[in-house]
Amino acid sequence: MPIQSPIHSDNYPASFYHATAKELFQHPRLEESLETDVCVIGAGFSGLNSAIELAERGFGVTILEAKKVGWGASGRNGGELIRGIGHNIEQFEPSIGKEGVLAIKRMGFEAVDIVRERIAQYQIDCDLRWGYCDLALKPRHMQELEQELTELEQLGYPHKLKLLSKEQLPEVIGSERYLGALSDMGSGHLHPLNLALGEARAARSLGVNIYEDSAATEIIKGEQIRVRTERGEVRCRYLILAGNAYIGAKLEPHIGGKVLPAGSYLLATEPLPQALCADIIPQNMAFADMSIALDYFHLSADNRLLFGGLCNYSGRDPKDICAALRPNMERVFPALKGVKIDYQWGGMIGIGANRMPQIGRLPDSPNIYFAQAYAGHGVNATHMAGRLLAEAISQQAERFDIFASIEHMTFPGGPALRSPILAAGMLYHRFKELF
C-alpha cells in the first residue's frame, strides 16, 4: 500500500521529499522576549529568502514558523522551477503601465536566476535539473505557445527554446496525449524541501534566528511592532507576513481575506527501470500541460515518476490521493499502468482572484509587509518576492511598488463561503476549456 500522508498534521507529511530530506534541523521554540530589526512570519520560500536577502544587507532577522521549515507548500509542491510570474500580466497595464508590465515579465526571468544563484552560492544539494516543457492539448494551445515563443524571443530570453510539433514530441516525452510543446532549457525541476532546508541553513549562516513550533498569535502594531507567540514575543521595526495559504484572516484580516487555500496533490512511483525512464522522459525534463486543472510531472533523482495535479478548490481533500491521481498518470503514460505507488501527499497553495502574487504592505501599518498568493507557481516567484521585500525595507522600493500598485479583491464572506465561490469560478473556467 502507498503511504497515505496526513495533509494537515503538525509534522512533515510522509512524502517522498521528507523521506529523502538531507538537511533536517531541529530549530528551537521561541520561549523568550527578544528584539530584532525584522521579524518574518513563515519559514517557507518567501520567508527564508526575505531573511537571506535582508541578512545579506546587514539586517538582524528572526523567523517565526508555526510548524517546521518548509512544512507548507514550499516542501510539498511539484518541484518545478518555471520562468514567469503571474498570469495575463497585460490586464494590469491600467494600474502599472506598459513599463510595469515589462518589468514584471523580466522579473519572471530574474526569479529563476535567483534560485540558480542561491543554490550555487550556498552549495544546496536539491537535485536541480534544467529542461521544461509546456504541453499542448488543443490546437489553440499550440497557437498560444507560438505567441509565447515570439514574445520570449522579443524580450531577449537568454535560454534555448524550441517549439515541438506532435511528430517531434518523442524527443522529449513518450506519450501520445499531446499535440505539441514548447521546450525551455532555462526552466527545470528540483527537490523543493531540500531547497528550503538548504536555504534555512544559509539563513542561519548569516545570523538569522529561526524558531519552529512558534505560531504568531497576535500582532500589536506601531512604530515598534510586537509579535506574540504562545511562549514568547518578538519586538521589531519591520514585520513580513509570509504564511501564504496558512496565514489566516484572524491574524491579519486585510490579507487573510485576499487569498484562498486550494489543495494540490502528488504521488511518487517506485523507482522505475532506466530503460523505461528513457522511453517516457528521455531528456529528464519537467512537464505541465496547459489545462486549468493541469497535470505536472518529472522524474526524481532515483528514477521515480513524481506526478501531480488534481487541484481542488472545494476545501475538501480526496479520501485516496492515489486512487484519484493514478488514472491521470496512466492516461499520460499507459506503460505505467499498475506500477507501484510508494508515496502520496498533498497540501495547500494560495490563490488570489486575479492569479497575480500579492506583494505589498498593510495600509494602516507601512512597516508591515506581505507576500502571498502564488497560484501554484511559487518556487521562483517566492524568491523574487523575498528580493523585492528586502529592497523595499532597504528603501529601494521602485520594483516593489509595481506589485504594490496592483489591487487585489477581498473574497466575500468567511472561509465557509469563500471556497465554494472559488470552486464555482474555476468550474466556469474549466467549462470554457471545452470550447
N, C-alpha and C positions, 0 to 999 in steps of 0.2 A: 504494500500500500504506500502511496506517496505521502510525504509528510504534509499534514494539513496544518498550516500555520495560523495561530491566533492573530487576527489583524489588529486588535485593539489592546493587546497586553502591554504592561509596563516594560516588559523585556523586549529585546530584539525579536522580530518574527523569525521562525525557523526556516529561513530562506537559504537558497544556495549562497547568497552573498555572506550571510552570517557564518555559514559552515566553512567558508574559505576566507574569512577575515584574517588579516595579517598584523594589524596594529591595534588590537583591542586594548584599551587602557582604562583603568578604574579611576575616574575623577571624583574628588570629594563632594560631599553635600555641603551647601552653604549653612554654617551654624554660627555665624558671627555678623557683626556690622562692619562694613568697610566702605572706603571711598575710592573712586576711580574717575578718570576723565570720561570714559564712555562705558555704558552698560549695554549689552546686547542680550535680548531675549530670544533664544533659539540657537541650537548648535547644529543646524543643517548647513547646506552650502551657503545660503545668504548670510547667516550669522558668522560662520567661520571665515568667510572671505572678507566680510566687512572688518572683522577683527584683525586679520592679516594685513589688509591694506592700511588700516589705521595704525597698527603697531609699527609697520614699516615707516610710517610718517612720524613716529615718536609719541603717539598717544598711549596712555595706560588704558587697558581694556579688560573688562570682566564679562564673561558669558554665563548666563543662567539657562540651563536646559532642564525642562520638566522631566525628561526620561533619560535617554542616552545620546551621545554624539551620533548624528546620522540616523536616529531612530525613525524619523518620519520619511517623507518622500525621498530625501537625499540618499538614504540607504536601502530603498526598496524599489527604485524606479527601473526602467528598461535599460539603463546604461548606455543610451545613445547620445552622442555628442554631435549636435547638428547645428550648422550655421543658422543665423537669423534670430530675430526677436520679434514676437508679436505676430499678428495676422492682419492682412489687409491694411497696412500702415497708411496708405493714402487717405483712408477715411478720416484721419486726424489732421489733415492739412489745414482745415479752417482754424484750428487752435494752435498748431505748432509751425505752420508754414511749410513751404517746399524744402527749405533748408533743414527744418526739424525732421521731416520725413527722411531726407537723405542721411542725416546724422544717425538716426536710429538704424537704418539699413547698414551703415558702415560699422556701427557698434555691434551689429549682429555678427560681423566677421571678427571684430576685436574680441568678442566674448569667448570664442573658441581659442583664440591665441592666448588669452589669459590662462585658460586651463592648461594648454600646452606648456606654457612657460612656468606655471606653478609646479606642474609635475616634474619638469626638468630641474628647476631651481632647488626644490626640496626633496628630490630623488624619491618620489612616491611610486611605489610598485602597485599599479592598478590595472595592468593588462591593457594598456592603451593600444588600439589598432586603428589605422586610418583606412577609410573607404566606406561609403554610404550610398544607398540608392533610394530615391523616391520611386514608387511603383505605381504605374497607371492601370486602373481597372476599366476605364471607359475612354472612348475617343476624345472627349473633352479634356480628360486628364492629360492626354498627350499634347493637346493644344496648350494647356497651362504649363506643361514642362518646357515646351518650346519657348514660350514667353519668358519663363523663369531663366532659361539659359541665356536668352538675349539680354535680359536685364543684368544678370550677374556679370556677363562679359562687358557690358557698358559701364558697370560700376568698378571694373578692374579687379574682379575677384581673382586672387593670385594662385588658386589651386586648379588642378586639372578637372575638367568637366567633360562629360560625354553623353549625348542623347542616344539611347539604345532603342532600336526597333524590336518588335517581337522576335524577329529572326536572330537578332544579336543578343537576346537575353541569356542564352546559355553561357555566355562569357562570365556572367555574374551570379546567376541563380538557376537551379534546376527545378523549375516549376512552370506548369502550363497555364497558370491562373492569370497572368498579367499580359497587357498589350505592349508594354514598353517601360522604359525607366530613364531617369537622369542620374548618372553616377557622379559622385563628388569625392575627390581624394583629399579634401580639406575638412571633411567631417568623418566621424568614425564611431567607435564604441569602446567602453571601458567597464571596470568593476566599480560601481558608484560608492559602495560602502567603504572599500579600501581607499578610494579617493578622499572621502570625508574623514576617515580616520587618519590618513596621512596629512591632511590639512590641519586637523586638530593638533597633531604632533608639531607641525610647522608653527602654528599659533603659539603653542607652549614654548617653543624655542625662542620666540620673540617676546616672551614675558607675559603673554595673555593668561589670565586666570580663568579656568573653565570649571564650573560646578554642575554636576549632574544631580538628578533626583531633587531639583531645586526649582520647582514651578513658581513663577511670579504670581502672587495672589492679589496684589494691589499696587497701583501706580499713583503716587502722590506728586502732582505736577507743580512746577515752579521753576525759579531760576536754578536752584539745586533740586534735582529730581530725586525722589526716594522710591525705590522698588523693593517691596517686601516679599519675602517668601515665608514658608511655614516656620522656619527656624532662624532666619537672618534678614539682613537688609543691605542694599547697596545704594550709596549716595553718589550721584554723578552729575556732570554738566550736560551730557547728551545721552539720549536713550535711542536705541534702534530696536524696533519690533520686527522680528524675523521669524515668527512662528507659522506664517503662511496658513494652510488649511486648519491648523491646530490653535491659532491664536485666540479665537473665541470672542464673541461680542461682549461678553461680560467683562473681560479685562480692558478692552478698548472698543467701545461701540462704533466709533467713526469708521474704523477699518474692518471690524468684525462683520459688519453687515454688507460689505462690498465683495466679499469672497465666499464662495460656496465650496465645501469639500465634495469631491466626486471620487468614487472608487475606481482603481485601475489594478489589474491582476496579472500575474505571471506564473509560468511553470518552467521547470528545468527538467529535461530528459536525463536519462542515464547517459554516461559517456558513449558517444557513437563511434563506430569504426572509422578510421581515417579515410578509407575509400568512399564511404557514404557521405562524409563531410565534404569531400572533394566533388561529389556528384551534386549535392544540394546547394552548397555555398562555396564555389571553387576559389574565390579570392578573399574569403574571410571578412566579407563586408557586413555592415549593418543595413537593415531594411525597414521601411514603413510604407504601407500603402496610402492612398490618397482619399480614402473614405472618411466620413465623420467619425464612425466607430471603428477606427483603424486597427489593423494588426501590425505589430512590430516585432522584430526578431533578429538574432545573430547567434553565432557560436561563442561559447565560453573558451577560456584558455585550455580547458581539459576536454574539449570537443563535445560538450553538451549543447543542445539547442535551447536557448532561452527564448521563450515565445510569450508575448504579452498582448494585452488588448482588453476587450470586454468592458470598456469604460462605462461605469454605472453611475447615473445621475440621480437615482431614486433614494439614495441614502441607505439602501439595504444591500448587504453583501451576499454573493451567491453561497448556497449551502455547501457546494462542492466545486471549487475552482477548477480542478482538473476536468471534471465532467463537463463544465461549461466551456472551457478553452480547447480541450482536445479536438473536437470536431473542426474548429477553425484551423488548428495546426495541420491536421490531416488533409484538409481541403487544399492547403498550400503545398504540403509535401506528402502525397499519398504513400511514398516509400516509408514514412514513419508510422504508418498505421499499426497500432498495437504496441508501439515502443513503450518501455517502462518509464514512468514519470517519477523522479526522485524527490522533487520539491514543488510546492505550490504555495503562493503567498500573495498578498495584496496590500494596499494602503490607500491613503487619501492624498489627492492632488488638489490644489486650489485653483478655482476658475472664477474669473470675473465676467461681467456681462459682455464686455467688448473684446475679451481674449487678449488684451494687452497687459503686460506686467504693470502692477501698480507700485510706483516708486515715488515717494513724496514725504511730506511732513504734516503733522497734525495742525489744523487751522487755529486751534486755541493754544498750541504749545509748539512754537517754532524750533525748540530744541529737542523735539521727539520726532524721529524719522521712522519710515517703514518701507518694507519691500515684500511683495506677495503676489499671488495670482498668476503663476507662470503657465497655466493651462496645459500642463503636461510636457512642456518644452524647457524645463528649468535647469538642466545640467549646465548649459552655457550661460543662460540669462541670469542665473543667480550670481555667477561670478562677475558679470558686468554690473549687476546691481550693487554688489559689495564695493566695487571700484567707485561707482557714482556716489554712494553714500559717504565714502571716505573723502571724495573730492569735495562734497558739499560741506561736510564738517570741517574740512581744511580751508573753507572759504573760497573754493573754486567750483561754483555751482552752475556753470553755464550748461553743461550737459545734463546734469541732474534736473535743471529747470525745464528742460524739454519734456521729460517724463512727468514732472510735477504739474505741467500745464494741461495735461490730458485729464478730462473729467471722467469719473467712474461712478456708475449708478449704484445706489444702495438698494439691495433687493428688499422688496416689501415683506412685511410680516416677520415672524420669528423663524427659527430653524425648521419648525414643523411644516411651514408653508413654503419656505424658500426652495427646498429640494424638489417638491413636485413642480414648482414653476420652472426650474432649470430642466427637469426631465421633460416637461412639455415642450420647452423651447428646442431642446436637442432632438426630440422626436420629429418636430417640424422640419428641421434641417435634414434629418435622415430621409424623411418623405420626399423632400425636394431632390435628393440624390437619385431617386428612381427615374427622374425625367431628364 
